[in-house]
């Protein structure tokens, strides 16, 4: 997600760098992308969205993602 100077004396020599914040952002974006597709398919096929919401809440709680960052909570 970013580049970092390998040697401070040679600022043009760069290497790839992934910070913890960037990794967390990628995890949250990937989780939202996959779960949003599954949510829309479940809604389209008429599945029980409340049960699906509980499953997603359990998974997102395990990842430490706050409720205000969950797309299905923002839809209400």
C-alpha beads as a LAMMPS data file, in Angstrom:
LAMMPS data file: protein, C-alpha beads

76 atoms
75 bonds

1 atom types
1 bond types

-500.0 500.0 xlo xhi
-500.0 500.0 ylo yhi
-500.0 500.0 zlo zhi

Masses

1 110.0

Atoms # bond

1 1 1 0.000 0.000 0.000
2 1 1 2.935 2.327 0.382
3 1 1 6.641 2.694 -0.219
4 1 1 9.339 3.345 2.318
5 1 1 12.945 4.440 1.926
6 1 1 15.152 1.383 2.388
7 1 1 18.152 3.463 3.328
8 1 1 17.709 6.959 4.778
9 1 1 20.885 8.127 3.014
10 1 1 19.393 7.048 -0.357
11 1 1 15.828 8.419 -0.391
12 1 1 15.202 7.287 -3.987
13 1 1 15.782 3.620 -3.113
14 1 1 12.314 2.438 -2.096
15 1 1 10.812 -0.828 -0.926
16 1 1 7.214 -1.914 -0.513
17 1 1 5.738 -1.353 2.913
18 1 1 2.405 -2.341 4.452
19 1 1 1.526 -0.661 7.719
20 1 1 -0.805 -2.155 10.312
21 1 1 -3.381 0.533 9.585
22 1 1 -3.313 -0.284 5.876
23 1 1 -3.688 -3.994 6.583
24 1 1 -6.707 -3.316 8.816
25 1 1 -8.272 -1.127 6.146
26 1 1 -7.759 -3.881 3.550
27 1 1 -9.303 -6.482 5.866
28 1 1 -12.361 -4.323 6.523
29 1 1 -12.801 -3.484 2.832
30 1 1 -12.535 -7.138 1.795
31 1 1 -14.963 -8.230 4.519
32 1 1 -17.464 -5.579 3.411
33 1 1 -17.110 -6.503 -0.262
34 1 1 -17.759 -10.210 0.279
35 1 1 -20.505 -9.779 2.866
36 1 1 -22.307 -7.086 0.832
37 1 1 -22.546 -9.449 -2.138
38 1 1 -23.808 -12.264 0.085
39 1 1 -26.279 -9.862 1.769
40 1 1 -27.735 -8.747 -1.557
41 1 1 -28.051 -12.327 -2.799
42 1 1 -29.745 -13.383 0.439
43 1 1 -32.148 -10.466 0.098
44 1 1 -32.831 -11.268 -3.564
45 1 1 -33.577 -14.936 -2.855
46 1 1 -35.759 -14.085 0.153
47 1 1 -33.616 -15.610 2.901
48 1 1 -33.985 -14.643 6.549
49 1 1 -31.915 -11.455 6.787
50 1 1 -32.184 -11.280 10.574
51 1 1 -30.374 -14.610 10.936
52 1 1 -27.800 -13.466 8.379
53 1 1 -27.387 -10.175 10.284
54 1 1 -26.669 -12.108 13.497
55 1 1 -24.059 -14.222 11.714
56 1 1 -22.364 -11.143 10.275
57 1 1 -22.442 -9.431 13.687
58 1 1 -20.665 -12.419 15.231
59 1 1 -18.006 -12.444 12.511
60 1 1 -17.437 -8.679 12.586
61 1 1 -17.320 -8.714 16.415
62 1 1 -14.546 -11.304 16.176
63 1 1 -12.608 -9.010 13.840
64 1 1 -13.142 -6.048 16.159
65 1 1 -15.030 -3.962 13.595
66 1 1 -17.277 -1.391 15.299
67 1 1 -21.024 -1.371 14.628
68 1 1 -20.946 2.052 12.964
69 1 1 -18.577 0.611 10.325
70 1 1 -20.938 -2.198 9.306
71 1 1 -22.852 -1.590 6.090
72 1 1 -26.038 -3.373 7.191
73 1 1 -26.280 -1.189 10.316
74 1 1 -26.087 1.938 8.144
75 1 1 -28.931 0.662 5.971
76 1 1 -31.474 0.928 8.806

Bonds

1 1 1 2
2 1 2 3
3 1 3 4
4 1 4 5
5 1 5 6
6 1 6 7
7 1 7 8
8 1 8 9
9 1 9 10
10 1 10 11
11 1 11 12
12 1 12 13
13 1 13 14
14 1 14 15
15 1 15 16
16 1 16 17
17 1 17 18
18 1 18 19
19 1 19 20
20 1 20 21
21 1 21 22
22 1 22 23
23 1 23 24
24 1 24 25
25 1 25 26
26 1 26 27
27 1 27 28
28 1 28 29
29 1 29 30
30 1 30 31
31 1 31 32
32 1 32 33
33 1 33 34
34 1 34 35
35 1 35 36
36 1 36 37
37 1 37 38
38 1 38 39
39 1 39 40
40 1 40 41
41 1 41 42
42 1 42 43
43 1 43 44
44 1 44 45
45 1 45 46
46 1 46 47
47 1 47 48
48 1 48 49
49 1 49 50
50 1 50 51
51 1 51 52
52 1 52 53
53 1 53 54
54 1 54 55
55 1 55 56
56 1 56 57
57 1 57 58
58 1 58 59
59 1 59 60
60 1 60 61
61 1 61 62
62 1 62 63
63 1 63 64
64 1 64 65
65 1 65 66
66 1 66 67
67 1 67 68
68 1 68 69
69 1 69 70
70 1 70 71
71 1 71 72
72 1 72 73
73 1 73 74
74 1 74 75
75 1 75 76
